Amino acid sequence: MYCYKCGAHCKDRATYCRKCNGPLLSTQGEGDAKHVTPEALANYHRALKEQRLTDLSPLFPESDLSHGEKLSPELLHSFHQKCLDKAEESYQREVANTEAFYAPKLEKTKGREHEQEEESYRGALAQAKQNRDLSMAALGKEEKAHRAIDTIHRAALEADAALPALDDSTNAHSFAQYLHKRADNSKDRAEAGGCFLVLGLILLIVGLLFFFLSFKTSPDYTITTKILKFDSFEFVVFCAGVGIGGAMLIAGITMVSTAVKTIRAMRNALNYFGVYYRL
């Protein structure tokens, strides 16, 4: 369960967010959060997760997904193509607005001032084309569209939120902000994982140094080489450093890898969501 307001992860039995104290029930919930028991809330969330296709109807208005229709390759291709077409339409609209903005200036100015305006006009067109190329590259192939739909759907279910209608720009911006906050929270988790990585490496290095210090001179004068003393303080420090450092290193790697995966998924979803809803 995730908070729609701040994107924080909460337990399924929680009724209020642990970070922003906002209610976790949306308008789809069963009554006021104050009067819902944790057991009823957990059952409600479990029922939501079983409804895998009901929230995708705004993305596929031409199909009746509320009756259990699955996402066919034709639907995925249609969604991907719509996003490409909308990205192209945004580019053409930006070009038209740029031409309308600079046309009067180019007619009125002469000489050096005209050259400056023309250079600015060409720069604006080049920037618009660059933005269009970046948008097309971000949309990529149909596989990325499929992953974006899965991420959007899962994020909506995890926050108990319905996808906004195509003409509902207010709720579309709210949902985009929710995806942004999920990505930002994952960045914080990646930074925390990086701290675990650094501390784990430091403890491992310290532990290994103490391992070499654990070799002591034997009281038996016939033994000329140093022997490993398992009962020495240095060996205890070695075991603690390697154990704790290794655990922190594994935890850090896990946190960073999962956070990076979530960030990529959210960014991909934001690319498609922003283009589709023209944000």
FENCOR-V935273 format. One record per backbone hydrogen bond with DSSP energy under -1.0 kcal/mol. NH is the residue of the N-H (numbers start at 1). CO is the residue of the C=O. E is the energy in kcal/mol with one decimal. If there is no record, write none. Layout:
# FENCOR-V935273
((NH;CO;E) (NH;CO;E))
This chain:
# FENCOR-V935273
((2;158;-3.5) (3;8;-2.6) (7;3;-2.0) (10;1;-3.4) (14;11;-1.4) (17;22;-3.1) (21;17;-1.0) (24;15;-2.5) (29;26;-1.8) (31;29;-1.3) (35;32;-1.3) (36;33;-1.2) (41;37;-2.2) (42;38;-2.3) (43;39;-2.2) (44;40;-2.0) (45;41;-2.4) (46;42;-2.1) (47;43;-2.1) (48;44;-1.9) (49;45;-2.0) (51;48;-1.2) (52;50;-1.4) (56;53;-1.2) (59;56;-1.3) (60;56;-1.1) (63;60;-1.9) (65;63;-1.2) (67;64;-1.2) (68;65;-1.9) (76;72;-2.1) (77;73;-2.5) (78;74;-2.4) (79;75;-2.5) (80;76;-2.5) (81;77;-2.5) (82;78;-2.2) (83;79;-2.0) (84;80;-2.1) (85;81;-2.7) (86;82;-2.7) (87;83;-2.2) (88;84;-2.1) (89;85;-2.5) (90;86;-2.4) (91;87;-1.7) (92;88;-2.5) (93;89;-2.5) (94;90;-2.3) (95;91;-2.4) (96;92;-2.3) (97;93;-2.3) (98;94;-2.2) (99;95;-2.6) (100;96;-2.4) (101;97;-1.8) (102;98;-2.2) (103;99;-2.2) (106;102;-2.6) (107;103;-1.6) (108;104;-1.8) (109;105;-2.1) (115;111;-1.9) (116;112;-2.1) (117;113;-2.2) (118;114;-2.5) (119;115;-2.4) (120;116;-2.3) (121;117;-2.5) (122;118;-2.4) (123;119;-2.1) (124;120;-2.1) (125;121;-2.1) (126;122;-2.4) (127;123;-2.3) (128;124;-2.1) (129;125;-2.3) (130;126;-2.3) (131;127;-2.5) (132;128;-2.1) (133;129;-2.5) (134;130;-2.4) (135;131;-2.2) (136;132;-2.4) (137;133;-2.3) (138;134;-2.2) (139;135;-1.9) (140;136;-1.7) (145;141;-1.1) (146;142;-2.3) (147;143;-2.2) (148;144;-2.3) (149;145;-2.3) (150;146;-2.2) (151;147;-2.4) (152;148;-2.8) (153;149;-2.7) (154;150;-2.6) (155;151;-2.7) (156;152;-2.1) (157;153;-2.3) (158;154;-2.5) (159;155;-1.1) (160;157;-1.1) (161;156;-2.8) (168;165;-1.7) (169;167;-1.2) (172;168;-1.8) (173;169;-2.3) (174;170;-1.8) (175;171;-2.5) (176;172;-2.2) (177;173;-2.3) (178;174;-1.9) (179;175;-2.1) (180;176;-2.3) (181;177;-2.5) (182;178;-2.0) (183;179;-2.1) (184;180;-2.7) (185;181;-2.7) (186;182;-1.8) (187;183;-1.8) (188;184;-2.1) (189;185;-2.0) (190;186;-2.4) (191;187;-2.4) (192;188;-2.3) (193;189;-2.5) (194;190;-2.1) (195;191;-1.9) (196;192;-2.1) (197;193;-2.2) (198;194;-2.4) (199;195;-2.7) (200;196;-2.6) (201;197;-2.4) (202;198;-2.3) (203;199;-2.6) (204;200;-2.3) (205;201;-2.5) (206;202;-2.7) (207;203;-2.7) (208;204;-2.4) (209;205;-2.2) (210;206;-2.2) (211;207;-1.3) (212;208;-1.4) (213;209;-1.3) (215;212;-1.0) (216;227;-3.0) (223;220;-1.9) (227;216;-2.7) (229;214;-2.2) (232;229;-1.2) (236;232;-1.5) (237;233;-2.2) (238;234;-2.3) (239;235;-2.4) (240;236;-2.4) (241;237;-2.9) (242;238;-2.7) (243;239;-2.5) (244;240;-2.8) (245;241;-2.2) (246;242;-2.2) (247;243;-2.0) (248;244;-2.6) (249;245;-2.4) (250;246;-2.4) (251;247;-2.5) (252;248;-2.6) (253;249;-2.4) (254;250;-2.4) (255;251;-2.7) (256;252;-2.7) (257;253;-2.5) (258;254;-2.4) (259;255;-2.2) (260;256;-2.7) (261;257;-2.0) (262;258;-2.2) (263;259;-2.7) (264;260;-2.4) (265;261;-2.1) (266;262;-2.7) (267;263;-2.5) (268;264;-2.3) (269;265;-2.3) (270;266;-2.6) (271;267;-2.2) (272;268;-1.8) (273;269;-2.9) (274;270;-2.8) (275;271;-1.8) (276;272;-2.8) (277;273;-2.4) (279;274;-2.6))
